[in-house]
Structures are given as C-alpha cells and as structure tokens.
Amino acid sequence: MDPFSAEGELINIHNAFHQGQHETVIEFDTSALSPENHLPARVLQLRSKIALGQTDQVLSDVDGEEDTPDLAAAKALAQQTAGDEESALQLAQDLAENYPDNASVQVLCGTVLQAQGKSEEALAVLTKHQGNLEAVALIVQIHLQQNRSDLALKEVQAAKRWAQDSLLVNLAESWVGLRVGGEKYQSAFYVYEELATAPSTSASLSIVGQAVAEIHLGRLPEAEAALATALEKYPEDAELIANSIVLNVLAGKPTEDLEARLQKTEPAHALLVDIQEKSAFFDTAAAKYAPKVSS
C-alpha cells in the first residue's frame, strides 16, 4: 500500500505539509508509525523545518547520516535554502546520479536543481518517478515557470487518472487553473477556499491561494480582507506580505510600508528582486531621455 494514499498511515502528515501547516508536521507523533515509514515522516519534518527557516538545525540533525540518500537530499535542500548553493548543487547532482530512483532524491534534489536554473536537469531527475505525486507537482511547477501551461496541464491530467482524489493533484490542478484563467479561476478558488476556511486545514499557504484566486476573479475587497486577517495571524509570512503588495498596487494603494516589511522578512524575495530590476531598467531608460543642458 502507498503510505501517502488515502488509506496510508502517512496521509495526515503528508497533507499537513502540503497545506503549509509546518508546525503541525514538526510536532506530529511518529511513534505509532510502521518502521518503514519513520524515514519518510522524518524527511517531511526536516522539510518543514527548512520551510520555517531552521536550516542550521536541519544540517545539525542530519550530520553524519549522509549515507542515507533521503537525509543527504534533505541536507542539499537545507544548504540551498541557507545560501550555500555550490555545496547544495554538488550534493544534489551526486545524489541524482547515484540514487535516481529514490523518491526523496527526485523531489528534493530536483528542487535544488530548479532553484539554480537547471530546469532540464531537474526534469531529467523528476521524470524517473514511479507514481511519486510530489515529483508530478514539481514537474507541473517547472512547466509553469517555463510558461508551458500546455505541458503542465498534460501532467496534471495524466496524474488524475491514477490519483484523482489526492490533495496534491487538486492543488496542482489549481496552479494550472490560475495560469490558464477563465472558469478555471473559480475552480481554483473553491479548492483554496475549502482549505483556508476549515480550522483543520487552514494555513497561510492556503489563504494566499484563496486571495490570489479572488484577485484573478476581480474580487479585490474579498482578497484584501483575507490577506489582512491572515497577516494578523502570520505577520512575518513573506508570501502573505508579497501578495498584499501586489493587491495594493492593483487597488492603487501605497506599498512602501509593506515593501519595507518584506525587505526585513525576506530580503531576497523574488518580488523584491523583480521590483529592483524593473526600477533599474526604468532609471536606465529615463536617463536616455533626460534633458541635456549645454553651456
């Protein structure tokens, strides 16, 4: 039996991870799990610690256990998140070459490779999966980053044939829906709304998804209410802050305070990098048309 299936004993911790409930994952009682499921549960807990920025703790936790490819893959992801990209890349490439069929290696090393702009290497690792829904989800994300919505949709449709009711498939379909648009915006909204409003599944990640869907549907006040409420509960969540900036731009409201807040929380956030790049492009273009005064 697949331990991540609806009947498997890892389904609750797995869903909590993908719902963004990282504290729940870390605190999950693994003592009653079957021996073969202790390692995948531990990997999920390590990944949640990485997601919460506890990279030093993860690196210390796996120190000396790199002979276990799952834990070595977690180390590579922690190194990448901590900014040690050279070490992360070397380790990820070594693991991908030596353990190409390991599910943790596929997903975590695929994540590292994609983060360093090596999309084709990442896809080469991920496409070796045998029914690994996390690999499917990451493939979908890579195709969306490549602006290949057609390939992302194809991947989701293939996965739905063997994992119809999976949370991860529903989320992946929602990601594609938010890119494709039209009636798919509403479908994505329903998925995120269900997660965001239920106490057992609500987390900042699902609230962001709900708000993004609201924005696409033109319901800016509803999106603003959702993000404002979430920011009170998760004041340092970078994605909540970033999407609040986007919403304020669309609503014609000031963003300076939110940008300063994001700069303090996550200085290298993609939105800030994009703003800085566009500002530099504007300054360069404006300089070409600056009035020249000759004496």
Phi, psi and omega in degrees: 000137176292120183294343180264359179286174182300334180265353185280157185278354177263002187300321184291314180291326179294313179295321178300320179298312184282348171273356180081017180269068190290326177297321178297318179297314183297323183273359184299132179280110183262003186296331184270359182288153174297149183307322183290346182259358179295318182294309178300327177293319179296321179297318177299320179293321176296320179294324177293322177297320177298317180298331179269006177085011182268052186292322180299320180295320179294314180299322177291322183295322184264359182302127180089356181245022183292348176291341174272112188302326179298318181285326175295323178294321176296323177297317180300318179294321178295319178298316179299314182293328180280352178099001178271070189293324182297312179295320181298316181294316180299314181293317181297317180292321178296316181294318180297327180284322187266337181227056186295340182264359180281127186297319179294320178298316179304310186282311186286318178288326174300321177296316179298313182298317179294321180298334180262015175080014181259067186297318183293322176296319180297314180296325179297324177287313187292325183287357175277359185294155176237084180074030179266104184296329177294323176296318177302313182299319180290323175300317178300314180298320180296315179297323178294321177294333177275003185059036176248070180300330180296317179289322178297316180296320178299319180294318179295315181298323178294318181292327181296338181288337180235359179214050190306315189263011182288137175303317184295322177294319178297320178293316180299320178296325178292321177301314180294319180300321179291338176273320182289317176087199181065223181293344180292336176301315182294320178298317179295320179302316181299320180298311183289324179299317180299319180289319187288331186266343180274125182305327183285343183237350185293138176200168182301325182298315181289327178293321175300314179301316178298315182295320178298318177297319178299318179300314180297330180276000178080013182261071186294318179300320179295319178296319180297318180297317180296315182291320180297316179296318180293322180294332176294325181274325182234071188295341183248017179282116186297321182290325175296316180296315182299316181288333174293324176297313179301316180298317179297322177298313181296326182271359179074028180255157182295150183236357188302315182296319180292321179296320178295323179293318178292323178300322180286323184281313182213085186303330183263018181301144184303324180295317179295319177299317180296317179299316180296319179295315181293325177295319179294319177299319180295316180298321179296315180293319182295326181297331180292335183250011179292140180297136179253127182252120178261142181276000000 
